[in-house]
Amino acid sequence: MKVYIFYRANTESDIAVDNFLRLFHDRQAAQIRRVDVDTRDGDDLSRLYSIMSYPTVVVTTDDGQQIRLWHGSLPLVGEVTLYLN
């Protein structure tokens, strides 16, 4: 499984993402890939998963198939960890 968190740098969502990642890393060894949608790679990946609001968390299989998506607000850390265990 892969987990991506999409955000826009220097916005309120950037602060929320920092706090979420801090909580997540305190509880899990797994990594979440932080994706700034204002970069070329971030824009490409956000188009692939049709991301239109931020922050958004996407859980995928290792080959990229979307399993779960939370958009517009962040899920609870426990909701994300369910997909990683």
Kinemage of the C-alpha trace (Angstrom):
@kinemage 1
@onewidth
@group {chain A} dominant
@subgroup {mainchain}
@vectorlist {calphas} color= white
{ca met a 1} P 0.000 0.000 0.000
{ca lys a 2} L 1.005 3.591 -0.638
{ca val a 3} L -0.369 6.693 1.014
{ca tyr a 4} L -0.186 10.151 -0.536
{ca ile a 5} L -1.148 13.438 1.050
{ca phe a 6} L -1.813 16.250 -1.429
{ca tyr a 7} L -1.526 19.867 -0.310
{ca arg a 8} L -0.620 23.371 -1.411
{ca ala a 9} L 2.514 24.863 0.144
{ca asn a 10} L 2.253 28.039 2.227
{ca thr a 11} L -1.468 27.676 2.902
{ca glu a 12} L -3.554 26.642 5.889
{ca ser a 13} L -3.584 23.105 4.509
{ca asp a 14} L 0.216 23.066 4.712
{ca ile a 15} L 0.044 23.581 8.488
{ca ala a 16} L -2.675 20.933 8.875
{ca val a 17} L -0.597 18.485 6.826
{ca asp a 18} L 2.463 19.101 9.025
{ca asn a 19} L 0.432 18.376 12.156
{ca phe a 20} L -1.163 15.269 10.641
{ca leu a 21} L 2.205 13.873 9.544
{ca arg a 22} L 3.703 14.526 12.966
{ca leu a 23} L 0.878 12.574 14.630
{ca phe a 24} L 1.060 9.819 12.033
{ca his a 25} L 4.814 9.317 12.378
{ca asp a 26} L 4.498 9.160 16.164
{ca arg a 27} L 2.164 6.153 15.766
{ca gln a 28} L 3.330 4.410 12.579
{ca ala a 29} L 6.580 3.400 10.950
{ca ala a 30} L 4.997 3.599 7.493
{ca gln a 31} L 5.629 6.605 5.296
{ca ile a 32} L 3.158 8.977 3.708
{ca arg a 33} L 4.329 10.625 0.525
{ca arg a 34} L 3.789 14.366 0.788
{ca val a 35} L 2.755 15.817 -2.600
{ca asp a 36} L 2.842 19.563 -3.285
{ca val a 37} L 0.392 20.053 -6.151
{ca asp a 38} L 2.228 23.175 -7.304
{ca thr a 39} L 5.198 21.118 -8.507
{ca arg a 40} L 5.353 19.353 -11.870
{ca asp a 41} L 5.312 15.850 -10.337
{ca gly a 42} L 2.626 16.872 -7.850
{ca asp a 43} L 0.443 18.297 -10.606
{ca asp a 44} L 0.815 15.117 -12.661
{ca leu a 45} L -0.046 12.879 -9.715
{ca ser a 46} L -3.002 15.038 -8.678
{ca arg a 47} L -4.388 14.797 -12.218
{ca leu a 48} L -3.965 11.023 -12.171
{ca tyr a 49} L -6.159 10.757 -9.060
{ca ser a 50} L -8.436 13.713 -9.983
{ca ile a 51} L -7.529 15.694 -6.870
{ca met a 52} L -9.419 18.996 -6.794
{ca ser a 53} L -9.344 20.090 -3.120
{ca tyr a 54} L -6.672 20.194 -0.466
{ca pro a 55} L -5.663 18.581 1.717
{ca thr a 56} L -6.466 15.175 0.253
{ca val a 57} L -5.238 11.751 1.370
{ca val a 58} L -5.178 8.863 -1.108
{ca val a 59} L -4.443 5.214 -0.321
{ca thr a 60} L -3.416 3.055 -3.282
{ca thr a 61} L -2.243 -0.436 -3.975
{ca asp a 62} L 1.448 -0.807 -4.812
{ca asp a 63} L 0.560 -0.670 -8.517
{ca gly a 64} L -1.373 2.601 -8.137
{ca gln a 65} L -5.026 1.547 -7.943
{ca gln a 66} L -6.951 3.871 -5.671
{ca ile a 67} L -8.442 2.185 -2.604
{ca arg a 68} L -9.581 5.107 -0.428
{ca leu a 69} L -9.695 8.881 -0.688
{ca trp a 70} L -10.408 11.632 1.836
{ca his a 71} L -10.663 15.100 0.316
{ca gly a 72} L -11.079 18.596 1.644
{ca ser a 73} L -10.168 17.635 5.188
{ca leu a 74} L -7.817 15.192 6.820
{ca pro a 75} L -8.970 11.832 8.180
{ca leu a 76} L -8.145 10.584 11.638
{ca val a 77} L -4.715 8.964 11.832
{ca gly a 78} L -6.389 5.687 12.846
{ca glu a 79} L -8.490 5.648 9.676
{ca val a 80} L -5.357 5.726 7.532
{ca thr a 81} L -3.463 3.154 9.600
{ca leu a 82} L -6.287 0.635 9.077
{ca tyr a 83} L -5.165 0.392 5.443
{ca leu a 84} L -1.526 -0.102 6.355
{ca asn a 85} L -1.902 -2.961 8.853
